[in-house]
Structure formats: C-alpha cells, structure tokens
C-alpha cells in the first residue's frame, strides 16, 4: 500500500531505546545535544519580533512564486551588510532549507538519479533525497590530523563512474565536523562539474558561526563565487537569526548566466506549485534580519565559550581527543578505548548525560561522540565533567 521511498527501521537502536526509557521515567538529564536556540537561554527581543508579524499588508495575499520582492530584497541587504553583493533576482524563498533541498531535487533530478552527500554529516539527507525518489550516495570527509577535508578524488571517481550523478552537496561549515569549504576545494569541485550537467549545492546555514580562529581561505558564499556551471547557496532564519519557528529560508542561484536564467525560470514554476512561505513571515524578514545580531552575538559568545570549556576539561584527558571545529554549533570527540560510541553514550545516559553516538552521523573510522556547543554553559561544563569521570573510570 505504501511508497517504497520511506524506510523506517522496525526496531530502534539501543541508544534510542535507552533515551526513550530515560524520558519515560521523567529522569532529569543534562542534554548536550540541544540544538534549538529558542529553548537554550538565548536572549530575544520578542516584542520587536512579534510586532513584525502584524504589518498592515499581512491582511492581503499576493502570491509571488520566488517570494515577495521586499523579502528577497531584505535578504540581499542582509548579505550586503556582510560585504557580499547579491541581486534580489537571484534569491528564491522557501519555507525551510529542507524544502529548498526538495525543490532543487525536483529541478535537477529524475527518479533514480544520484546526489552525492558528505559523510560524516547530518543524517537527515538520507530521508530528504529518498523521499523525492533520488539516491543519496556518500562521499568521505577525511581527517588529516589537523582538520577535516573533502575527498575530492572520491567525488571525481564517483562522477566519472556514474552518469546518474546530478548534484554534489557540501555543508559549509559541515555539521557536525565544523570544517568550512576552502577555496582550493571549491575550485576542484567546480573543475569536476564544469563539463558535466551536475550542480553544486552549498548548505551555508552555519556559515556565520566561526569558532576559535575560524577557517582560513574559506568560501563565504559559493553561489556568488561561481562564474561557471550552476551553484546554489542555502541559508535561512533558523540559524542566521536563531529563529527556527519563523519558517523562512532562501537559496541563492549563481554560476553561468544562461544556466542561472534557465534554473530560475524552472524554480519559479516549482515554487508556484507550492507557494509555501506565508505572507506575514515574508513581510517580517527585514525586521527579523535587522534584529538578528542580538541572537547571533549571544550564540557566538555561547559556542565559543563552551569550546574553551571543552578544552579546559578534555585537553590531556585519557581516552578522548577533541577535534577542533572551525565553525558551527557542534563538537566532535574522538573516543579511544575498548568501548564503542553507542556503549559509551548509553553509559553516560545512565549518569544523566545525553550525547550523540557518532555512528548517527556516519563516521566510518573509529568511535566518536557529538555534543552541541549551544547547550547552556553550566550544564555543558557539568556534562563534560561527568564524561571525563566516566572515561577515567573506564581506563
């Protein structure tokens, strides 16, 4: 009766079962996976934000497939304030980044085609592309002893051996490893797709959250930097403004002018079919983005402060190596020892600490734990202290 596009495991994994049991018992836990800024003790000017939703024009419905021009112009101005010049005509609004991926899949792919996605990375991709009848296929990110890099040789091999590849996704910076897309990697990717009908999709939702010294020679907006091929940059209110509840995201279309024109014409038809972004939200985007520095500065202070805390507690700690991220909200910990990442995550649950086992993100070379740097600072420190004690006990 049901589509084969969606596969749901019949039995949850052991960690998920243990987490469900802890929540069933109403056990208070230190949640080091918290990624929702609206419940992370981040300050908001809610009076200003809510007032943006009651504009007089919100009474009227004026559907524009690519988004109201005033909203696209607000996004353009937001990028301009960061020193990036983007025409509003090259901006397309969607209700979420996930919807943006779905629209791009409809634009670029036929059923059975392949989209290359990074691993390790966010596990949502398997669902996003499979639900549109497309096969997500992983390419590796490699840890070179200092940081994570894109395996462009593996991408080139996949493209050369499989004609069904229609798009390559990069996360900039990647979630959860935190590595930015570097200029050299970007040029290699453009060279790989330059003579093929393959688009490059750069997910840049975390791009405004550098950690520590940040990355060097990074690509700030791939779509602006591209002069050939077809390149998309994705962003949205969820991360840039810390407003996941104000459902609005955008894609920027760049590359060869004639291909960009064709892509925008087709995207207009796709967007017109759904018209998913609400009028009040679009009218509020300008105010949301103008006020976004309040949340963004608070988040930057939180994540950088928690990274310093992590170094204080874990540097020199037996059984764990902190892998320095360049940006984003997440921190990866390489675990050394006999326990697997799931086993250690379950032991931490028993001690009232929630972390993600690395296999959820498709790490392939060892055991990892993933924690969120967005966690309120006191709870983050306490949770890492318990992690260090647990590792001491195991050794």
Beta strands, then each sheet from edge to edge (+ up, - down):
strand 1: 30-31
strand 2: 91-94
strand 3: 114-119
strand 4: 135-143
strand 5: 148-150
strand 6: 165-171
strand 7: 199-203
strand 8: 230-236
strand 9: 249-255
strand 10: 320-323
strand 11: 330-335
strand 12: 353-354
strand 13: 356-357
strand 14: 367-372
sheet 1: 1+ 12+
sheet 2: 2+ 9- 8+ 7+ 6+ 3+ 4+ 5-
sheet 3: 10+ 11- 14+ 13-
end
